[in-house]
């Protein structure tokens, strides 16, 4: 009887460890893929807006860079809209009207761990922002464009994915563990009878 109990315990422990390891590994990979998909979508939106914004920038004869607000998306003309851009090159420092008289604290921008192309930053009103940086070529000059948008919707979606995955994997793991316990109990029943 002791040998039988020892065998069932060993089988259960081995099964539990294997199940948990597979669930943890699979869950991490699935989470990583889903997070990357969401963040790539945000990066694509920012890159599209950066293309439109770059077309509104011109270099004058004196080398000064001019911005045509009429060619920029409406969000960058609305004060504290959550959509901001800032252009830096040497002594050149231009920014969107949406920043009003403030500027982005770019030194505090940190690359996202899930997508190094994206940067996290806190905006002028304390809102969470996601953005990109891009080097432009304007009349022989190479200023750096920083473009940020509101991050709340994206971050909420990432949290929702984490919650759904956690619940789903938890239910699946519990189901597999109960099934494993039943298999061990039923599978060893003939041995108990023989004993």
HELIX and SHEET records of a PDB file:
HELIX    1   1 UNK A    2  UNK A   54  1                                  53    
HELIX    2   2 UNK A   69  UNK A   71  5                                   3    
HELIX    3   3 UNK A   74  UNK A   77  5                                   4    
HELIX    4   4 UNK A   97  UNK A   99  5                                   3    
HELIX    5   5 UNK A  106  UNK A  108  5                                   3    
HELIX    6   6 UNK A  152  UNK A  187  1                                  36    
HELIX    7   7 UNK A  189  UNK A  194  1                                   6    
SHEET    1   A 2 UNK A  57  UNK A  59  0                                        
SHEET    2   A 2 UNK A  65  UNK A  67 -1                                        
SHEET    1   B 6 UNK A  92  UNK A  95  0                                        
SHEET    2   B 6 UNK A  84  UNK A  89 -1                                        
SHEET    3   B 6 UNK A 144  UNK A 150 -1                                        
SHEET    4   B 6 UNK A 128  UNK A 135 -1                                        
SHEET    5   B 6 UNK A 119  UNK A 122 -1                                        
SHEET    6   B 6 UNK A 110  UNK A 111 -1                                        
END                                                                             
